[in-house]
Amino acid sequence: MELNALNFEFQILALSSLIILSIGLLRVSTKFGIPSLLIFLTIGMLAGSDWILKIWFNDADLTRKVGSVALAFILFSGGLETDWGKVKPVLWKGISLGTVGVLLTCLIVALFAIFVMGFDPIIGFLLGAIVSSTDAAAVFNVLRTSNIGMRKGLTSLLELESGSNDPLAVLLTTSVLGFVGTSAPTWDALAWTIFQQFTLGIILGLLLGYWIYRGMNRIKLDYEGLYPVLLSASVLFVYSATDLIGGNPFLAVYIAGIIIGNRSFVHKRSNVRFMDGIGWLMQIVMFLTLGLLVFPSKIPSVAALGIAFSVFLTVIARPAAVFLALIGFKEVDWREKLLVSWVGLRGAAPIILATFPYAKQLPESEMIFHIVFFTVLTSLLLQGSTIPFAVRILGLEASLEQRASYPFEFENKDKSDTQLLEYIVPYGSASVGKFVYELDFPENSLITLIYRGDSHLVPTGKTKMEDGDVLLVLTPEGAEGKIREILSRMGDRRDS
């Protein structure tokens, strides 16, 4: 049965049933260490034209549009939860991976596709461009559901890379497609387009992110439920406005998310939770749609090519690109580079990019799509499910930082400089074992709540700090750095 031929009620019933089933199977994915995105993708395939429900869906352009909007929300949600204090130390490494790493991956894969697999140069470079970036949805999802910590800021580096490298992959893909036909762009025009996309994407992300933050605090809405609506509409505004002006919309929404997420605004916690839910919904819808678009019966015909392609990408191209992109960073040792290479997950972004050739009506577009889909399937199944094992075997495991869930939220109605911030007491901190009154926090800073394990503690001056405590601190603006410095001091800790 064709999806478009079903009446509206049946379409809604089918979609809602698939979403409910996807969420219901999340416990299975967690129990057996299977990436949840693989569950969503598989359900979409099972419901598709070749398998159980036989829902006919073959609209690549609609998939591209749905996927692009979904990816914008996922990137924004990821940016909201990105701690700039943790990203700043790995910023240049992330930029190098997101630019040099993407270009090298594209080049290495393209050469393999052309000279070893025998593809036409345009197809070879198109395949290289499509799989050149890691996928933000896949990386955010796997890292935040694997229940394993990584040391030396590796989690922040991986999330920064995956959130910032999609724009260049999109640009490379569209640029290669521009060489199809008679209106091929010149190299100087291509260089200018890349510069324009990144420059405008960064500038608009910074400006619009700041304006949204200011607007959220200045507007006085009578209904709290309107704030998440305002924030969601703002994401779409940043995405569409940046795209129309000529900037990269994915980079803009990610940067806007970081700007907003690292500032205090009205109903921040409830808005972040709402956007986290929207991010999950977008991941599910996106992967279900991509699964419906796939024809599993056609995968065996490209299985041999898919295996060779995915193995080369995972074992040769990705590690080579990572090691070369990080060659100037002496503090990153070979074990960390290996782990970064292994967490180079491919997910929805490459599949969405694989729908772009349909717009050009390339004869090879269907083959490209199924090779890329096979590669993504392999990446999620092999790499996604073995990340905890890779972290342990490389000796890069660290205690997992807790995310607190507080029973109340601070709303600064008088617009003073007072803010409620969250801090984590690092393992090995000199503050561990000290009483609250000994911490020497800045004047007028007050620890209002401590999240320890599964408990909430209301501290007194005689409450002792413990490893991994999450502190909720009411503090004036400008004191954040001092508090972070106090908690991050190592050594001379009191164990009594």
C-alpha positions, 0 to 999 in steps of 0.5 A: 500500500502506498503511504500517500494513498492512505487516508489521513487518519491511517497515516497518523495511526501508522506514524504514531504506532511506529513512534510508540514501538520505537520508544518501547524498544529503547529498553531493549537497545539499552539492555543489549548495547544496541544503538537506539538509532539502529532500532528506529532504522530497522523499524522503518525498514520493516514497515517499508515496501519490501517487508512486513507492513509493505508501506510504499514510500519513495519520496526522496525529496520529502525525505531530504526536507524532513531530514534537514529540519530534523537535523537542525533541531538535533544540532540545536538541542545538542548545542543547548546541552554543550558546556562551553567550559568543556568545549573551549579546551578542545575547540581547535582540535574540533575545528581541525577534525571538522574541516581538515578531517572532513576534506581528507576523508572525502579525498581518501574515500574518493580515490579508493572509489575511483581507482579501486572500486572503478567508479567514475570520478564524479561518483567517486568524489560524490561518495567521498563527500557524502560520507565525509562527516560523522553524524551528530544524531548518531554521536550524541545519541550513542555517547549519551546512552552508552553510560560510559565516561571518557577522560581528557575531554574526549566526549566534548571533542567528539560531540563538537566534531560531529556537531560542526562537520556536517556543514562542510559535508553538505557543501562538498556534496552540493559542490560535487553535484554542481559539476554534473552537467554543463554549469560546473562551478569554477574553483574560485567560485567554489572557494568563495561559496565555502568561505561565504557559507562558513562565515555567514553561518558563524556570524548569524549563529552568534548574532541570532543566538544572542538575540534569541537569548535576549528576547527570551529574557525580555519578553513577558509571556503570561503562559509558561507553555509558550516559551518552548513554542517560541524557542522551537520557532526560533530554531526554524527561523535561524535555519531558514534565514541563514539558508536564504541569506547564503550561510550554512544553516546547520552550523548556524543552529548549532552555534545558536544552541551553544550561545543560548545554552551557556546563558541563563534565561527564563524557564531554562531547565524546562525549555532544555528538557522540552528541546531534548524531547523534540530532539528525540522525536526528530531522531525517531521520525528521521530514522523511521522515514529513512528506513521507509525509503530503503528497499531492502531487496536491493541491498544484496545487489550492492552488499559486496561494494557496501562491505568493501566501501564501509571497511575501507572507510572505517579501517583506513580512511577515517583513522588516516584523516583523524591522525593527520588532522590532529598531527599538530596537537602533541597532547593527543596520544595515539590511543585517543586518536584511535578512539576518535577514529572509532567513534566516527559514526555515520548516521542520518546525515550521510543518508540525507545527503545521499538523497541529493543526487535524486534531485539531479536525476543521476542514473546512479543515484539509487546505487549511491543511496543503497551503498551509503545506507549499507555503510551507515547500517554497518557503522551503527551496528559495528562501531556504535555497539562496541564504543564502550568496549573500545573505551575500556580496552584503550584505557580511556574510561573515566567516571561518568558525570551525573546529570542532575534532575532538580525538583524546582527551577529558579526564575529571575523575575527581577532581572538581577544579575543573580543566576542558578548554576550547576557545577560538578565536583570533579573526581580527585578535586581538592574540595572533596572531604571539605565542609561547605563553609571551607570552600571559600566560594565568592561572597553572596554565592550559596549552595542551595542543593546537592545532587548525590547519587539518586538523592537530593541534599539540602546542605549546611555548613557542615556538609562534606563534599564528595566525588561527583557531587552536583552542586546547584549554586545561587551566585551573582554574575561574574563569580562563575569562573571563581567557583569553577576554579575552586572545584577544579583544583586537584591534590591536597584533598581531605579523605577523612 
